[in-house]
Amino acid sequence: MTTASTASSGFGRRPVARSPRAAVRARARSALSSLGHRRAVPGWAIASSALSPVLLVGAWAIADGLQPATYSPMRQTMSVLAGHAATDRWLVTGIVFLVSVGQLVTALGLTGVRTSARVVLTVTGVSGIGIAASPEPVHGTTPQHLAWTVVGAVALAIWPAFVARRRPARPRSLVLSVHGSATATAVFVALLGWAFIEAHGGSSLGLAERVTAGVQMSWPFFVVLALRRSQPLPEQPIGSELRRTAVHS
């Protein structure tokens, strides 16, 4: 076998060495590409996720005090506070709308989670807008209000399951881990089950709904904080890669 054929065969081929400048360019492109998938969570997403539960709890606390003595927050739901029989129903209706828009904003800013997680949170926000747009009548409820309520409640209960990351975040985050997301989902489903039981003959439906909504509405904020903590600043990947390349070259 000739020398030329040996050099061209799979066993005799030597790897082609790249110049230091080409290596720097390749590493810089890789770092820039990773930044596209690991952008920091925007500040407006942090604000929207933090304000949503605060506004909701504040609204029902104020609205409870505006209702007549016949209203019981232990037995009656927040939907009653936004219904046609409520006093100053505009307060809860307006806050539910704002909170729902806040969920849409948060979903838009959660670029660090899977698309399915953002879609489920978007469904929750759209459902909230539907709830605000279809208030309960003086007596009973409407199919539209009930449908939006069920869809929103189920979507928010299962949302943590879509946030889970199979590949651990750096630094490690319990909120983003599979075990943490599974635990949160189990708790949310249990709370939803409690509200469902209370809705069928129980005496504490109002309490069950408020506890469930307060806990579930707070979770996006913890997810946002975990994502913020697990993602490096934009300068770090490029700078570290270029420095490492310069040293080895």
Backbone as CSV, one residue per row, in Angstrom:
resi,resn,N_x,N_y,N_z,CA_x,CA_y,CA_z,C_x,C_y,C_z
1,MET,0.860,-1.201,0.000,0.000,0.000,0.000,0.886,1.236,0.000
2,THR,0.544,2.201,-0.788,1.352,3.401,-0.897,1.125,4.306,0.279
3,THR,2.029,5.257,0.413,1.908,6.230,1.502,0.686,7.091,1.340
4,ALA,0.365,7.445,0.089,-0.787,8.317,-0.170,-2.071,7.626,0.223
5,SER,-2.178,6.308,-0.162,-3.415,5.604,0.159,-3.553,5.401,1.654
6,THR,-2.405,5.199,2.334,-2.465,5.047,3.783,-2.932,6.318,4.459
7,ALA,-2.474,7.431,3.968,-2.862,8.711,4.564,-4.319,8.997,4.358
8,SER,-4.890,8.478,3.210,-6.290,8.764,2.929,-7.227,7.761,3.561
9,SER,-6.694,6.658,4.109,-7.560,5.646,4.719,-8.002,6.104,6.086
10,GLY,-8.985,5.356,6.640,-9.538,5.746,7.935,-8.545,5.596,9.066
11,PHE,-7.562,4.639,8.912,-6.630,4.394,9.998,-5.445,5.338,9.962
12,GLY,-5.109,5.782,8.785,-3.919,6.600,8.691,-4.192,8.089,8.702
13,ARG,-5.452,8.489,8.731,-5.788,9.914,8.644,-5.487,10.612,9.959
14,ARG,-4.823,11.715,9.887,-4.536,12.515,11.062,-5.537,13.663,11.172
15,PRO,-5.958,13.999,12.393,-6.887,15.121,12.549,-6.253,16.435,12.110
16,VAL,-7.032,17.222,11.420,-6.538,18.517,10.943,-6.603,19.520,12.086
17,ALA,-5.479,20.096,12.428,-5.420,21.049,13.533,-5.954,22.402,13.087
18,ARG,-6.825,22.949,13.930,-7.355,24.273,13.621,-6.462,25.343,14.233
19,SER,-6.453,26.489,13.593,-5.664,27.594,14.114,-6.312,28.140,15.377
20,PRO,-5.535,28.802,16.255,-6.113,29.376,17.484,-7.252,30.356,17.184
21,ARG,-7.129,31.119,16.099,-8.182,32.076,15.761,-9.476,31.360,15.405
22,ALA,-9.379,30.250,14.658,-10.581,29.485,14.304,-11.216,28.867,15.540
23,ALA,-10.384,28.416,16.478,-10.916,27.836,17.711,-11.664,28.883,18.522
24,VAL,-11.126,30.110,18.561,-11.794,31.189,19.285,-13.156,31.475,18.665
25,ARG,-13.200,31.533,17.313,-14.471,31.807,16.633,-15.490,30.705,16.931
26,ALA,-15.039,29.446,16.883,-15.952,28.325,17.121,-16.516,28.365,18.526
27,ARG,-15.663,28.642,19.506,-16.141,28.705,20.882,-17.068,29.894,21.106
28,ALA,-16.784,31.005,20.470,-17.648,32.174,20.600,-19.016,31.901,20.003
29,ARG,-19.060,31.217,18.834,-20.348,30.875,18.228,-21.132,29.939,19.125
30,SER,-20.433,28.978,19.748,-21.102,28.041,20.656,-21.667,28.765,21.869
31,ALA,-20.903,29.727,22.394,-21.385,30.476,23.557,-22.584,31.332,23.201
32,LEU,-22.531,31.993,22.047,-23.661,32.812,21.621,-24.901,31.971,21.388
33,SER,-24.701,30.771,20.828,-25.832,29.882,20.610,-26.473,29.462,21.916
34,SER,-25.641,29.165,22.929,-26.196,28.748,24.220,-26.931,29.879,24.889
35,LEU,-26.512,31.117,24.657,-27.214,32.258,25.239,-28.620,32.379,24.694
36,GLY,-28.825,31.975,23.445,-30.160,32.047,22.878,-31.137,31.155,23.603
37,HIS,-30.618,30.057,24.217,-31.486,29.131,24.932,-31.478,29.384,26.431
38,ARG,-30.564,30.233,26.908,-30.431,30.427,28.347,-30.470,31.907,28.695
39,ARG,-31.405,32.624,28.141,-31.530,34.032,28.453,-32.052,34.210,29.870
40,ALA,-31.608,35.250,30.532,-32.080,35.538,31.877,-33.567,35.872,31.841
41,VAL,-34.267,35.545,32.936,-35.691,35.864,33.027,-35.837,37.378,33.108
42,PRO,-36.655,37.986,32.263,-36.799,39.450,32.294,-37.431,39.930,33.588
43,GLY,-37.111,41.160,33.955,-37.632,41.723,35.193,-39.141,41.834,35.222
44,TRP,-39.760,42.092,34.055,-41.212,42.230,34.040,-41.908,40.905,34.306
45,ALA,-41.256,39.787,34.007,-41.837,38.476,34.333,-41.777,38.231,35.832
46,ILE,-40.706,38.689,36.467,-40.613,38.576,37.922,-41.703,39.412,38.579
47,ALA,-41.896,40.630,38.085,-42.916,41.523,38.660,-44.316,40.946,38.493
48,SER,-44.639,40.435,37.316,-45.983,39.912,37.073,-46.263,38.674,37.920
49,SER,-45.272,37.801,38.064,-45.475,36.590,38.863,-45.582,36.900,40.348
50,ALA,-44.909,37.962,40.799,-44.969,38.335,42.217,-46.261,39.074,42.551
51,LEU,-46.733,39.920,41.631,-47.917,40.737,41.906,-49.218,39.943,41.824
52,SER,-49.262,38.907,40.996,-50.513,38.184,40.781,-51.112,37.627,42.069
53,PRO,-50.378,36.849,42.867,-50.989,36.358,44.109,-51.281,37.453,45.117
54,VAL,-50.434,38.482,45.157,-50.650,39.580,46.099,-51.940,40.323,45.768
55,LEU,-52.155,40.612,44.492,-53.371,41.307,44.072,-54.610,40.472,44.347
56,LEU,-54.522,39.170,44.077,-55.688,38.307,44.265,-56.081,38.214,45.731
57,VAL,-55.111,37.968,46.602,-55.402,37.870,48.032,-55.901,39.209,48.574
58,GLY,-55.272,40.293,48.148,-55.707,41.612,48.600,-57.120,41.942,48.156
59,ALA,-57.458,41.561,46.936,-58.794,41.859,46.409,-59.879,41.133,47.183
60,TRP,-59.681,39.822,47.427,-60.747,39.120,48.126,-60.809,39.533,49.606
61,ALA,-59.679,39.935,50.195,-59.699,40.384,51.586,-60.486,41.689,51.722
62,ILE,-60.283,42.607,50.784,-61.019,43.877,50.821,-62.483,43.658,50.482
63,ALA,-62.735,42.833,49.447,-64.117,42.596,49.015,-64.930,41.875,50.087
64,ASP,-64.284,40.991,50.854,-64.995,40.313,51.942,-65.591,41.311,52.922
65,GLY,-64.831,42.358,53.210,-65.305,43.354,54.170,-66.400,44.251,53.630
66,LEU,-66.566,44.280,52.321,-67.596,45.131,51.711,-68.949,44.433,51.591
67,GLN,-68.975,43.139,51.803,-70.209,42.385,51.606,-71.107,42.465,52.841
68,PRO,-72.381,42.215,52.647,-73.301,42.195,53.801,-72.976,41.055,54.751
69,ALA,-73.585,41.091,55.920,-73.278,40.094,56.950,-73.672,38.680,56.529
70,THR,-74.537,38.556,55.549,-74.979,37.227,55.110,-73.897,36.492,54.310
71,TYR,-72.896,37.223,53.848,-71.831,36.580,53.071,-70.843,35.906,54.010
72,SER,-70.455,34.668,53.686,-69.499,33.918,54.500,-68.310,33.512,53.647
73,PRO,-67.124,34.054,53.920,-65.940,33.657,53.136,-65.543,32.207,53.375
74,MET,-66.022,31.620,54.445,-65.739,30.210,54.693,-66.551,29.310,53.770
75,ARG,-67.767,29.706,53.473,-68.670,28.848,52.703,-68.781,29.256,51.239
76,GLN,-68.660,30.557,50.951,-68.923,31.045,49.605,-67.625,31.390,48.884
77,THR,-67.651,31.251,47.571,-66.438,31.366,46.760,-66.123,32.808,46.385
78,MET,-64.956,32.977,45.792,-64.572,34.293,45.277,-65.428,34.699,44.088
79,SER,-65.965,33.707,43.384,-66.829,34.020,42.244,-68.057,34.792,42.679
80,VAL,-68.519,34.534,43.903,-69.666,35.276,44.432,-69.307,36.751,44.591
81,LEU,-68.051,37.029,44.951,-67.611,38.421,45.123,-67.592,39.181,43.802
82,ALA,-67.481,38.453,42.688,-67.492,39.092,41.366,-68.824,38.908,40.660
83,GLY,-69.761,38.240,41.320,-71.059,37.983,40.707,-72.002,39.182,40.791
84,HIS,-73.139,39.042,40.146,-74.100,40.149,40.094,-74.745,40.440,41.444
85,ALA,-74.684,39.513,42.368,-75.283,39.727,43.683,-74.325,40.386,44.660
86,ALA,-73.074,40.590,44.272,-72.062,41.124,45.184,-72.104,42.636,45.256
87,THR,-71.617,43.156,46.368,-71.445,44.599,46.532,-70.077,44.995,45.979
88,ASP,-70.062,46.014,45.132,-68.816,46.477,44.502,-68.086,45.319,43.806
89,ARG,-68.816,44.606,42.970,-68.240,43.445,42.305,-67.137,43.818,41.315
90,TRP,-67.090,45.084,40.916,-66.077,45.534,39.980,-64.666,45.321,40.526
91,LEU,-64.537,45.343,41.876,-63.213,45.215,42.479,-62.601,43.845,42.166
92,VAL,-63.316,42.780,42.502,-62.790,41.439,42.265,-62.741,41.133,40.769
93,THR,-63.746,41.599,40.021,-63.745,41.362,38.573,-62.504,41.980,37.923
94,GLY,-62.203,43.219,38.293,-61.037,43.899,37.726,-59.731,43.237,38.122
95,ILE,-59.632,42.806,39.381,-58.397,42.162,39.834,-58.211,40.800,39.180
96,VAL,-59.302,40.036,39.029,-59.194,38.733,38.350,-58.692,38.933,36.925
97,PHE,-59.180,39.971,36.267,-58.717,40.265,34.912,-57.228,40.631,34.920
98,LEU,-56.810,41.479,35.849,-55.403,41.883,35.920,-54.497,40.700,36.242
99,VAL,-54.926,39.857,37.173,-54.141,38.683,37.535,-53.993,37.732,36.342
100,SER,-55.065,37.592,35.581,-55.023,36.711,34.407,-54.074,37.252,33.350
101,VAL,-54.104,38.549,33.138,-53.152,39.168,32.212,-51.727,38.987,32.731
102,GLY,-51.562,39.086,34.057,-50.247,38.845,34.650,-49.737,37.447,34.385
103,GLN,-50.625,36.462,34.386,-50.215,35.098,34.066,-49.772,34.979,32.608
104,LEU,-50.453,35.677,31.731,-50.046,35.666,30.322,-48.673,36.308,30.156
105,VAL,-48.442,37.398,30.886,-47.148,38.069,30.827,-46.047,37.160,31.372
106,THR,-46.341,36.493,32.481,-45.360,35.568,33.059,-45.036,34.437,32.096
107,ALA,-46.064,33.882,31.471,-45.843,32.802,30.496,-44.968,33.278,29.343
108,LEU,-45.148,34.517,28.932,-44.345,35.075,27.843,-42.880,35.190,28.243
109,GLY,-42.623,35.477,29.514,-41.247,35.672,29.961,-40.525,34.414,30.400
110,LEU,-41.244,33.297,30.505,-40.619,32.054,30.965,-39.941,31.322,29.806
111,THR,-38.925,31.939,29.250,-38.222,31.334,28.121,-37.326,30.177,28.548
112,GLY,-37.105,30.027,29.849,-36.230,28.966,30.322,-36.921,27.639,30.563
113,VAL,-38.238,27.573,30.360,-38.959,26.310,30.533,-39.446,25.817,29.178
114,ARG,-39.986,24.611,29.176,-40.474,24.044,27.923,-41.688,24.813,27.399
115,THR,-41.889,24.727,26.106,-43.032,25.411,25.486,-44.353,24.921,26.058
116,SER,-44.443,23.640,26.361,-45.681,23.090,26.915,-46.036,23.743,28.243
117,ALA,-45.039,24.058,29.080,-45.296,24.724,30.352,-45.846,26.125,30.131
118,ARG,-45.312,26.819,29.153,-45.792,28.169,28.855,-47.208,28.133,28.289
119,VAL,-47.505,27.100,27.500,-48.853,26.966,26.934,-49.871,26.706,28.038
120,VAL,-49.539,25.819,28.989,-50.469,25.509,30.075,-50.718,26.742,30.942
121,LEU,-49.675,27.518,31.222,-49.862,28.743,32.006,-50.683,29.765,31.221
122,THR,-50.515,29.793,29.918,-51.329,30.668,29.076,-52.803,30.269,29.126
123,VAL,-53.065,28.968,29.116,-54.441,28.485,29.238,-55.052,28.949,30.553
124,THR,-54.258,28.925,31.612,-54.735,29.402,32.910,-55.107,30.880,32.853
125,GLY,-54.259,31.686,32.218,-54.555,33.113,32.103,-55.787,33.387,31.272
126,VAL,-55.932,32.687,30.149,-57.115,32.868,29.301,-58.379,32.439,30.051
127,SER,-58.274,31.372,30.833,-59.423,30.917,31.618,-59.833,31.972,32.641
128,GLY,-58.852,32.612,33.259,-59.163,33.676,34.214,-59.899,34.836,33.567
129,ILE,-59.484,35.194,32.362,-60.191,36.256,31.632,-61.618,35.815,31.332
130,GLY,-61.788,34.537,30.974,-63.124,34.014,30.736,-63.989,34.050,31.982
131,ILE,-63.399,33.765,33.140,-64.136,33.835,34.409,-64.588,35.258,34.692
132,ALA,-63.681,36.213,34.492,-64.033,37.620,34.738,-65.108,38.115,33.775
133,ALA,-65.113,37.564,32.552,-66.075,38.012,31.539,-67.430,37.322,31.650
134,SER,-67.530,36.307,32.517,-68.806,35.592,32.659,-69.173,35.483,34.138
135,PRO,-69.565,36.591,34.763,-69.873,36.574,36.202,-71.095,35.715,36.527
136,GLU,-71.116,35.258,37.768,-72.252,34.458,38.209,-73.508,35.320,38.353
137,PRO,-74.668,34.774,38.041,-75.916,35.513,38.245,-76.251,35.605,39.736
138,VAL,-77.354,36.224,40.048,-77.751,36.369,41.453,-77.924,35.008,42.117
139,HIS,-78.469,34.064,41.386,-78.659,32.717,41.922,-78.018,31.693,40.975
140,GLY,-77.263,30.769,41.557,-76.663,29.712,40.763,-75.431,30.173,39.991
141,THR,-75.153,29.493,38.886,-73.999,29.809,38.053,-74.389,29.650,36.594
142,THR,-73.434,29.827,35.705,-73.677,29.669,34.268,-72.730,28.611,33.719
143,PRO,-73.109,27.951,32.616,-72.196,26.953,32.029,-70.859,27.550,31.625
144,GLN,-70.884,28.787,31.123,-69.633,29.422,30.704,-68.699,29.640,31.894
145,HIS,-69.256,30.172,32.981,-68.437,30.433,34.170,-67.889,29.133,34.737
146,LEU,-68.724,28.117,34.787,-68.290,26.831,35.325,-67.207,26.203,34.457
147,ALA,-67.360,26.289,33.136,-66.378,25.700,32.225,-65.026,26.395,32.357
148,TRP,-65.020,27.719,32.364,-63.765,28.455,32.507,-63.103,28.146,33.846
149,THR,-63.907,28.032,34.889,-63.362,27.741,36.220,-62.693,26.379,36.262
150,VAL,-63.347,25.374,35.700,-62.790,24.017,35.706,-61.504,23.953,34.890
151,VAL,-61.520,24.533,33.694,-60.329,24.502,32.838,-59.152,25.202,33.515
152,GLY,-59.407,26.375,34.080,-58.339,27.113,34.745,-57.799,26.390,35.964
153,ALA,-58.690,25.801,36.759,-58.261,25.104,37.970,-57.418,23.877,37.641
154,VAL,-57.837,23.106,36.653,-57.084,21.904,36.269,-55.730,22.289,35.671
155,ALA,-55.718,23.293,34.795,-54.461,23.715,34.160,-53.454,24.196,35.197
156,LEU,-53.922,24.967,36.178,-53.005,25.483,37.200,-52.519,24.371,38.122
157,ALA,-53.356,23.356,38.348,-52.965,22.255,39.229,-51.879,21.378,38.609
158,ILE,-51.935,21.162,37.306,-50.966,20.276,36.657,-49.771,21.035,36.089
159,TRP,-49.783,22.351,36.151,-48.722,23.150,35.542,-47.323,22.800,36.041
160,PRO,-47.113,22.573,37.346,-45.738,22.250,37.779,-45.147,21.030,37.100
161,ALA,-45.981,20.073,36.705,-45.462,18.871,36.055,-44.778,19.201,34.737
162,PHE,-45.179,20.273,34.076,-44.596,20.649,32.790,-43.325,21.492,32.965
163,VAL,-43.081,21.934,34.186,-41.911,22.775,34.454,-40.667,21.932,34.695
164,ALA,-40.854,20.670,35.061,-39.739,19.807,35.471,-38.671,19.716,34.392
165,ARG,-37.423,19.744,34.826,-36.267,19.595,33.931,-35.627,18.242,34.154
166,ARG,-35.487,17.459,33.100,-34.797,16.174,33.216,-33.313,16.362,33.430
167,ARG,-32.768,17.399,32.837,-31.360,17.703,33.033,-31.257,18.704,34.172
168,PRO,-30.580,18.359,35.281,-30.535,19.241,36.454,-29.979,20.614,36.106
169,ALA,-30.584,21.642,36.726,-30.101,23.008,36.535,-28.822,23.213,37.345
170,ARG,-28.036,24.190,36.950,-26.809,24.548,37.666,-26.919,26.011,38.078
171,PRO,-26.922,26.309,39.386,-26.908,25.368,40.504,-28.212,24.592,40.619
172,ARG,-28.180,23.491,41.344,-29.345,22.631,41.452,-30.516,23.383,42.081
173,SER,-31.703,23.140,41.551,-32.911,23.803,42.037,-33.979,22.755,42.293
174,LEU,-34.487,22.715,43.518,-35.557,21.777,43.844,-36.830,22.121,43.091
175,VAL,-37.070,23.407,42.883,-38.290,23.848,42.204,-38.337,23.332,40.769
176,LEU,-37.179,23.317,40.084,-37.122,22.909,38.683,-36.845,21.421,38.500
177,SER,-36.577,20.718,39.571,-36.244,19.299,39.464,-37.497,18.462,39.239
178,VAL,-37.283,17.234,38.807,-38.414,16.325,38.583,-39.126,16.023,39.892
179,HIS,-38.365,15.774,40.952,-38.968,15.451,42.239,-39.732,16.649,42.809
180,GLY,-39.146,17.834,42.706,-39.825,19.026,43.211,-41.105,19.324,42.455
181,SER,-41.059,19.196,41.138,-42.252,19.448,40.327,-43.332,18.406,40.583
182,ALA,-42.915,17.152,40.768,-43.887,16.095,41.055,-44.550,16.320,42.406
183,THR,-43.774,16.760,43.377,-44.337,17.036,44.704,-45.329,18.193,44.641
184,ALA,-44.951,19.266,43.946,-45.849,20.412,43.816,-47.142,20.021,43.106
185,THR,-47.031,19.221,42.060,-48.222,18.773,41.332,-49.127,17.940,42.234
186,ALA,-48.524,17.048,43.021,-49.322,16.219,43.928,-50.054,17.064,44.960
187,VAL,-49.376,18.065,45.503,-50.014,18.959,46.479,-51.147,19.748,45.826
188,PHE,-50.899,20.259,44.618,-51.922,21.052,43.929,-53.149,20.208,43.595
189,VAL,-52.922,18.989,43.144,-54.046,18.109,42.817,-54.832,17.761,44.088
190,ALA,-54.119,17.561,45.199,-54.795,17.281,46.466,-55.644,18.476,46.905
191,LEU,-55.105,19.676,46.762,-55.878,20.872,47.106,-57.101,21.018,46.201
192,LEU,-56.928,20.725,44.920,-58.056,20.782,43.995,-59.100,19.739,44.362
193,GLY,-58.647,18.568,44.780,-59.589,17.543,45.223,-60.356,17.972,46.453
194,TRP,-59.679,18.660,47.364,-60.362,19.200,48.556,-61.456,20.187,48.151
195,ALA,-61.130,21.094,47.237,-62.140,22.055,46.778,-63.301,21.345,46.084
196,PHE,-63.007,20.312,45.323,-64.064,19.561,44.644,-64.996,18.885,45.650
197,ILE,-64.413,18.311,46.708,-65.233,17.662,47.739,-66.109,18.693,48.452
198,GLU,-65.524,19.844,48.758,-66.292,20.891,49.436,-67.413,21.434,48.551
199,ALA,-67.191,21.408,47.238,-68.225,21.907,46.314,-69.422,20.969,46.225
200,HIS,-69.277,19.754,46.730,-70.359,18.781,46.678,-70.812,18.417,48.085
201,GLY,-71.350,19.408,48.750,-71.941,19.169,50.061,-71.100,19.585,51.239
202,GLY,-69.920,20.133,51.016,-69.075,20.564,52.126,-69.510,21.910,52.680
203,SER,-68.912,22.275,53.809,-69.259,23.540,54.467,-68.129,24.555,54.429
204,SER,-67.012,24.230,53.745,-65.857,25.139,53.729,-65.334,25.340,52.311
205,LEU,-66.245,25.483,51.364,-65.817,25.665,49.970,-65.030,26.957,49.803
206,GLY,-65.472,28.021,50.440,-64.764,29.294,50.333,-63.337,29.199,50.839
207,LEU,-63.151,28.526,51.976,-61.811,28.356,52.533,-60.950,27.498,51.617
208,ALA,-61.506,26.386,51.135,-60.747,25.499,50.253,-60.326,26.218,48.980
209,GLU,-61.207,27.007,48.408,-60.880,27.721,47.175,-59.796,28.759,47.413
210,ARG,-59.873,29.477,48.520,-58.896,30.526,48.807,-57.514,29.940,49.082
211,VAL,-57.463,28.866,49.848,-56.169,28.236,50.125,-55.567,27.684,48.837
212,THR,-56.388,27.001,48.046,-55.901,26.411,46.792,-55.399,27.485,45.837
213,ALA,-56.198,28.520,45.658,-55.803,29.586,44.731,-54.558,30.314,45.209
214,GLY,-54.470,30.586,46.508,-53.312,31.298,47.032,-52.018,30.529,46.857
215,VAL,-52.055,29.224,47.122,-50.854,28.395,46.982,-50.472,28.241,45.517
216,GLN,-51.434,27.909,44.678,-51.133,27.657,43.266,-50.688,28.918,42.541
217,MET,-51.279,30.048,42.876,-50.909,31.295,42.200,-49.512,31.768,42.571
218,SER,-48.993,31.294,43.699,-47.655,31.705,44.128,-46.541,30.911,43.449
219,TRP,-46.858,29.730,42.924,-45.813,28.858,42.381,-45.065,29.451,41.188
220,PRO,-45.738,30.122,40.240,-44.964,30.716,39.135,-43.858,31.652,39.606
221,PHE,-44.078,32.350,40.715,-43.051,33.252,41.232,-41.813,32.475,41.665
222,PHE,-42.010,31.324,42.325,-40.871,30.508,42.751,-40.153,29.907,41.539
223,VAL,-40.911,29.579,40.505,-40.284,29.057,39.280,-39.428,30.139,38.630
224,VAL,-39.948,31.344,38.583,-39.199,32.459,37.988,-37.910,32.703,38.763
225,LEU,-37.989,32.696,40.090,-36.784,32.901,40.903,-35.770,31.789,40.680
226,ALA,-36.257,30.554,40.572,-35.347,29.431,40.337,-34.671,29.540,38.982
227,LEU,-35.407,29.953,37.969,-34.821,30.140,36.648,-33.799,31.275,36.657
228,ARG,-34.124,32.330,37.348,-33.211,33.473,37.435,-31.901,33.065,38.098
229,ARG,-32.003,32.230,39.115,-30.818,31.803,39.849,-29.984,30.800,39.059
230,SER,-30.633,30.004,38.233,-29.928,28.939,37.519,-29.309,29.389,36.216
231,GLN,-29.566,30.610,35.780,-29.061,31.081,34.495,-27.982,32.120,34.701
232,PRO,-26.847,31.970,34.038,-25.723,32.891,34.223,-25.982,34.214,33.526
233,LEU,-25.158,35.190,33.895,-25.200,36.473,33.215,-24.705,36.313,31.788
234,PRO,-25.189,37.149,30.853,-24.805,36.976,29.459,-23.314,37.054,29.201
235,GLU,-22.570,37.801,30.038,-21.155,37.960,29.756,-20.341,36.724,30.101
236,GLN,-20.843,35.937,31.052,-20.016,34.878,31.590,-19.637,33.793,30.588
237,PRO,-20.576,33.244,29.800,-20.172,32.159,28.899,-19.140,32.571,27.866
238,ILE,-19.351,33.740,27.224,-18.420,34.172,26.177,-17.057,34.473,26.772
239,GLY,-17.038,35.231,27.879,-15.767,35.601,28.474,-14.969,34.399,28.924
240,SER,-15.641,33.456,29.575,-14.932,32.278,30.057,-14.407,31.436,28.911
241,GLU,-15.221,31.273,27.858,-14.777,30.473,26.715,-13.580,31.109,26.030
242,LEU,-13.602,32.423,25.826,-12.505,33.095,25.132,-11.233,33.063,25.965
243,ARG,-11.376,33.237,27.295,-10.201,33.181,28.142,-9.575,31.800,28.144
244,ARG,-10.457,30.755,28.186,-9.954,29.393,28.188,-9.224,29.080,26.888
245,THR,-9.786,29.552,25.766,-9.156,29.314,24.477,-7.818,30.029,24.362
246,ALA,-7.775,31.273,24.866,-6.532,32.047,24.792,-5.415,31.396,25.588
247,VAL,-5.783,30.848,26.758,-4.761,30.216,27.612,-4.200,28.982,26.939
248,HIS,-5.085,28.121,26.359,-4.622,26.883,25.750,-3.930,27.092,24.410
249,SER,-4.208,28.213,23.778,-3.562,28.474,22.496,-2.206,29.166,22.678
